[in-house]
Amino acid sequence: MDNNTERTVVGKKQILRFTKANELKRIRIATDADVDYVRAIVSVAKAHNVPVETEDTMEQIAHRYGIDVPCGAVGFLK
């Protein structure tokens, strides 16, 4: 399902904004992300019926999606 041609957004603020605007099809959260960070994203995702996947570490997500710093989550645009 991973596809580097998919358009993504990263970081909590962007993910929450795009989720609330109904523009995300799914979210991937790192297994080592901060608990409060995860809770905030999962709460909004659940309220907007956006599926959440938990896998990879912050470093792996950053590497996979071409981000220069470790990243706790990535959202996939519709």
SULNORJO-V171348 format. One record per pair of residues at least 6 apart in sequence whose ideal C-beta (glycine too) atoms are under 6 Angstrom apart, sorted by the first residue. I is the first residue (numbers start at 1). J is the second residue. D is the distance in Angstrom with one decimal. If there is no record, write none. Layout:
# SULNORJO-V171348
i = (I I)
j = (J J)
d = (D D)
This chain:
# SULNORJO-V171348
i = (6 7 8 8 8 9 9 10 10 10 12 15 15 15 16 18 18 19 19 19 19 23 23 24 24 25 25 26 26 27 27 27 27 27 28 28 29 29 29 30 30 30 30 30 31 32 32 33 37 41 42 45 58 58 58 59 61 61 62 62 65)
j = (76 77 65 74 76 18 75 67 71 74 37 41 73 75 44 24 75 44 45 48 50 77 78 50 75 76 78 51 76 45 50 52 73 75 53 74 38 54 73 56 57 58 61 72 54 57 58 72 72 73 52 52 70 71 72 70 71 74 70 71 74)
d = (5.4 4.3 5.7 5.1 5.8 5.3 4.7 5.8 5.1 5.2 5.9 5.8 5.6 4.3 5.4 5.0 5.6 5.1 5.8 5.2 5.5 5.9 5.9 5.2 4.5 5.3 4.8 4.7 5.0 5.5 5.9 4.9 6.0 4.9 4.7 5.1 5.6 5.1 4.6 5.9 5.5 4.3 5.2 5.1 5.9 5.0 5.6 3.6 5.2 5.7 5.6 5.0 3.7 5.8 5.6 5.2 5.0 5.7 5.1 4.7 5.5)
